[in-house]
Amino acid sequence: MNQERPWLQSYPAGVPAEIDVNEFRSVAAVFDTSVAKFRDRPAYSNFGKTLTYGETDALVSQFAAICWASCSSRKVIASR
């Protein structure tokens, strides 16, 4: 076990210990890529409810639309 990074032992096979931080330009880009690759797969599971990446994407879009519609100065909200 790695004493400095003990969590690595919990990683499933094939999950790298290091990532390329320049691969994506933003967290939104990571999310969009994940949705494209894993749309029908589980993204989150909590309290007996599971959301797929596709369902999460739809909820994110709905929330963004609500924020956009209720924002008095739309200049502060940047689009993905």
N, C-alpha and C positions, 0 to 999 in steps of 0.2 A: 504494500500500500504506500502511496505517495504521502508522506507526512505533511507536505506543504499544501497539497490539493486532494484531500481524502475523498471528495465527491466524485472524482474520476472513476473510482471503482464501481459506482452506480450507473455509469453510462452504458447503454446497450451497445452491443457489437456494431461497429461501423460508424459510431458517433465520434467525430474527432475531438481531441483534447484542446486543439487550437483552431481558431477560425481566421479567415482573411477579413480583417476589418474594413478593407476597401472594396469588398465584393458588392456591397449595396450602398446607395447614397443616403438612405434614411431608414428609419424603422418602418415607415409606410411601404417602402420598396420591399423590405423583408416580408411584410404581411402580404402584399400583393402577389409576390412570387409564391409564397406558401399557399395562398388561395388557389392560384393557377395549378399548382402541382397536386394539392391534396383536397380539393373542393368537397368531396364526399366523405372525407375521413374526419374522425373526432379531433377537435381542436381543444376543447375545454370540457371538463366534467366536474360537477360540483353539486352536492345535495341531491344526487340521483338524476340530475338533468345533464345531458350531453349535447353540446352544440358542435356541428361540423364547421369546417372552415368556411363553407359556402353560407351557412346560416349566420355565422359571425360576420362575414362580409356584408350581408344584407342588413344586419343590425347596425353595423358601423356606418353604412351609407344612410340609413334612416336617422341615426343620431346626428350625423354631420348635416343633413338637410334641416333638421330641427334647429340646430345651432345656427346655421346660415340664415334661416328664416327669422329667427328671433334676435339676430345681431343687429344692433343699430348702426354700427360702422363695419361694413363687410370687409373693409380693408385689412382688418386684424386677423382674419381667418385665411390661411394659405391653403390652396388646393394641393392635392397629392400630385 
